[in-house]
Amino acid sequence: MSHAVARPDGARFTIGVSLKMYFTHARTIAWATELAGIARRHPAIQGGVVDLFVVPSFPALVPVREVLASTPVRLGAQDLATADAGAFTGEVSGVELAEIGCTLAEVGHAERRTLFHEDDAVISAKTAAALRNGITPLLCVGEESPASPAVAALEVAVQIDAALAEADEAGLDGSVVVAYEPVWAIGTPEPAAPDHIGAVVAALEARLAELPARAGSRVIYGGSAGPGLLTELGGDVRGLFLGRFAHDPAAVERILDEALELDRAASAVPAGEASS
C-alpha cells in the first residue's frame, strides 16, 4: 500500500509520460515495472511533491494498472471516444476507461489533429465525454508556428475555450490538466525557451483561474521536455508532459530529483521573501 503524503493544496508538480506507440507490449510492462519501483522509493512521490501519471497504449492499460497498483502513479489513456456506448468500431469509451481505473484521458494532441483530422468539434466532444465520466481531460494545446508569448497565449486560449465549449454548454464541472505543447517544438531536439514557456503558461493559468467550473486545473509543459527543463523553469511551471525523453525510466527519476530540489528550495525561503 502506498504511503504517499496528501498535501492540502495538491502536489506542487504534475509530471506525466505518454508512450505513444513507441513500445511493444512487453517493453511497456517492463518500463512500467521500473517506474513503479522508482515511485515506491522516491521522496518526491512518497512525500506528495509530484503527482505522476503514465499514458500507455490501450492494450497495456490493465496490465500497467496492475503493475502500478501499489503506487500513487495515476493511469491515463491516449484517447477516448466522443460517445459512451454504441456501434463505434475500434473506439474506447470513457465509461470503460473509468471502469478500468483511468483518471486521465489525452485529448486534442497535435498528432490527433493532424494525422486523424480531429477538429474543434471532435476535441470538444471528447473533453465533455471525459468530464461526464469523471476523467480529467489532459488537454493538449499549442500554437502552430513560433510567435511571441502574448500571441501564443491568445492562440492557445482560443483552443482551450473551444475544447471546453460542449462541457460548458452541458454544465459539466471538473478540472482539466492543460498540456501546453507548441506544435513547432514537438519532436525537436530542444524545447521552447524557458522564458517563452513561463510567460505562456502563466497567461493560461490566469485564463483557467477565470473559469469557476474548472477550479483546480493546472497547466504543464510538453514539447521536447526532458531532464533539466524543470530546473531551468525555476519552479514557475507546475509540471511537465514527457514523451521520448522519458523512455529511460532513469530520466524520469532525474526529473523527480529536480522537482524535489525545487520544492525544498521553495520551502526554505521565508514567505515574505518569496513574494518580494
TITOR-163977 format. One record per atom (N, C-alpha, C): z negated, y negated, x negated. Coordinates in steps of 0.2 Angstrom, whole numbers, plus 5000, padded with zeros to 4 digits. Layout:
ZYX...
***
This chain:
500050064996500050005000500049944996500449894998500449834994499849794994499649754989499049714988499249644987499849624989500149554988499749504992499649444989499249394992499649354997499449345003499749305008499549235007499949185006499749115005499849085012499449035013499449005020500048965021500348935015500948895016501548935014501549005013502049045012502149045004502649095002502749094995503049034992502849014986503148954983503948964982504149024980504849034979505149094983505749084985506149144988506649164983506649224981507149254977507549314980508149314981508549364984509049394980509349454981509849484977510349514982510949494982511449534986511849574981511949644982512349684978513049694980513249654985513949654987514149724988514749744984515049804984515149834977514749814973514749824966514549894964514049924967513649984965513950044969513850104967513950164970513250174974513250224979512650234982512050254977512250304973511750324968511450264964511850224962511650174957511250124961511450114967511050064972510250094972510250154973509550184974509150174967509550194962509150184955508950114954509450064955509249994954508649974959508649994965508049984969507450014967507450074964506850104962506550064956507050044951506750004946506449934948506749904953506549844956505849854959505749914963505149924966504549934961504749964955504249964950504049894948504549854947504349784945503949744950504149754956503749724962503049744962502949814961502249834961501749804956502049794950501649764945501649694943502149654946502249584944501749544947501449504944500949454947501249404951501949384950502249334955502349364962502449434962502549464969501849484971501449514967500749534970500349474971500449414968500049354969500349314975500849334978501149294983501549234981501749224975502149164972502849174974503149234974503849244976503849294982504249274987504549314992505149344990505249404988505849444985506149484991506849474991507249514996507849544992508049604995508649634992509149644998509749644996510349645002510849694999510749765000511149814998511749825003512149875002512649895007512349925013512749935018512549965024512250035023512650075020512450145019511750155016511650105011511050105007510350075010510450045016509850015019509250055020509350115023508750155025508450185019508850215014508550245008508250185004508550125003508250075000507550055003507550055010506950035013506450085011506550155011506050205009505850185001506250174997506150154990505650094990505750044994505349984994504749984998504550045001504050045007503350025004503250044998502550024995502549954992503049914993503049844990503149794996503049734994503149674999503949654999504349684995505049664995505349675002505749625004506049625010506749655010506949685015507649715016508149665020508749655017509249615021509849655021510249635026510949665027511449615025512049635023512549585021512949555026512849585032513249555038512949585044513149565050512949595057513449575062513449605067513949595072513749535077514249505080514049455085513749485091513949545093513649575099513049625097512649635102512149685101512249755103512849765107513049835108513749835111514049895111514749895114515249925110515849925112516449955109516649915103516349915098516449875092516449915086517049955085517150005080517049975073516550005069516449985062515949925061515649905067515149845066514449875067513949835064513249855065512849795068512549815073512149765077511549735074511349685076510649655074510149695077510249725083509749775086509549835081510149865079510049915074509749895068509949845065509649815059508949805059508749775065508049765066507649825066507949875070507649935071507449975064507949965059507850005053507449965048507249905050506749865045507049805042507649785043507949725040507649665043507449615039507149555041507649495040508149505036508649455035509349485036509849445037510549455038510949405035511349415030511849365027512349345032512449285033512949255037513349205034514049205035514449145033514549145025514549195021514649195014515449175013515549135008516249115007516749175007516549235004516949285004517149315011516649305016516749325023517249275026517149215024517549155027518249165025518349185018519049185015519349245016519049305015519349365015519449395022518949385026518949405033519049355038519249295036519449245041518849225046518249225044517749215049517649135049517749105055517749035056517049015059516948955060516348925063516048955069516548975073516349005080516049075078516349115074516049185072515349175068515349125064514749125060514149095065514349055069513849035074513549085078514049135081513849185085513449235081513549245075513149295070512449265069512449205068511749165067511349175073511649165079511249175085511049255086511549295084511349365085510749385081510749355075510149375070509549345074509549285076508949255078508649285085509149305089508849335095508649405094508749435088508449505086507849495081507649435080507049425076507249435068507849425067508049425060508249355057507949345051508149275048508849275046509249225048509849215045509849195038510149225034510249205027510949165027510949105028511549065030511849035023512449065022512749045016513248985017513148925013513548865014513648835007514148795007514348765001515048725002515048674998515748634998516248674994516848664996517448704993517648674986517648614985517848584979517248534976517248534969516748484966516748414969516148394971516048324974515348304972515248234973514648204972514048244976513448234974512948264978512948244985513048174986513048144993513548174997514148184994514748204998514648285000514448314995514248384995513748405001513248365001512748375006512948355013513348305014513648295020514148355023514548375018514948435020514548495022514048505018513648565020513248555026512948495027512548485033512948495039513648485039514048495045514148575046514148615040514248685041513548715044512948685042512348705045512348695052512548635054512548615061512948665065513548675062514048725066513748795066513448815061513148885061512548895066512248835068511648835072511848825079512448805081512648775087512548825093512748885092512648935098511848955099511548955093510748965094510448915097510648855095510348795098510448785106511148805108511348805115510948855119510748915116510448965119509648955119509448905115508748895115508348945110508748975105508449025101508048985095507448995095507048965089507049015083506848985078506749035072506948995065506649015060506848985054507449015051507748985046508349015043508149005035508549045031508549035024509249015022509348955020509948925018510148935011510648975010510848985003511448935001511248884997511748834995512148864989512748884991513248914986513848874986513948824981514548784981515148834979515648834984516148884983516448884976516548824973516848824967516448854961515848864963515348894957515248964958515448994963515449074964515849104959515549154956515949194951516149164945515849104943516049064937515449084932515649064925515149084920514449044921514548984924513948944924513848914931513248904933513048874940513248804940513148774946513248694946512648664942512748604940512248564936511648564940511048564936510448564939510248504943510548444941510448384945510848384951511448414951511848414957511448464962511248524960510848564964510248534967509848504963509248474965509348424971509848384970509948324974510248354981510748404981510948434987510448474991510048514987509548554990509048504994508848454990508348404993508648375000509248355000509548325006509648385012509748445010509748495015509048515018508548515013507848525015507648465020507848405019507748355023508048365030508648385030509048395036508748445040508548505037508148555041507548535044507148485040506548465042506548425049507148405050507348365056507448405062507448475061507548515067506948555069506548535074505948575076506048645077506548665079506748735081506748785075506848745069506948785063506348775058505848765061505248755057505148815052504948795046504848855041505448875037505948835038506548855035506548825028506948855023507048835017507748845014507848805008508548805005508448834998508848884996508848914990509548904987509648914980510248904977510548974975511248974977511649034974512249004971512649054968513249024965513149034957513249094955513149104947512449084945511949104949511249094947511049154943510649134938510349184934509749164931509549204926508949184922508949124919508449084919508449014916508548964920508948974926509048914930508448894934508048934936507448914940507048864936506948884929506648834925506948774924507648774923508048714922507948664929507848694934507748654940507048634941506548654937505948624936505448634942505648684946505248694952505348654958505848614958506048574963506448614969506748664967507148704971506748764972506748784979506248834981506448914981506948924977507248994976507948994974508149064973508749074970509049134974509749134975510049194978510549224973510349284971510649304965511249354966511749364962512249414963512249454956512849454953512949494947512449484941512149424941511649414935511049454937510949484942510349524944510549604944511149614941511249694941510849724936510549694931510049724927509349704930508949754932508349734935507849694930507949704924507549664919507749584920508349564922508549494923508049474929508049514934507549494940506849484937506649524933505949514931505849454927506349434923506349374919506349314924506649314929506649264934505949254937505649314939504949314942504449284937504549304930504149264925504249194925504849164926504949094927504549064933504649104938504349074944503549074943503249124940502549124939502349064934502749054929502549004925502648934928503148924932503248864936502648854941502448904944501848904949501248884945501048914939500448904935500448834933501048804931501148734928500948684934501248704940501148654946500348654948500048714947499348724949498948684944499148684938498748644933498748574933499248544937499248474937498848444943498448404942498048374947498448344953498248344959498648324965498848254964498448204962498648134961499148124956499148164950499648154945500348184947500248244951500948274954501348224958500948184962501348134967501448074964501248054957501347994955502047984951
***
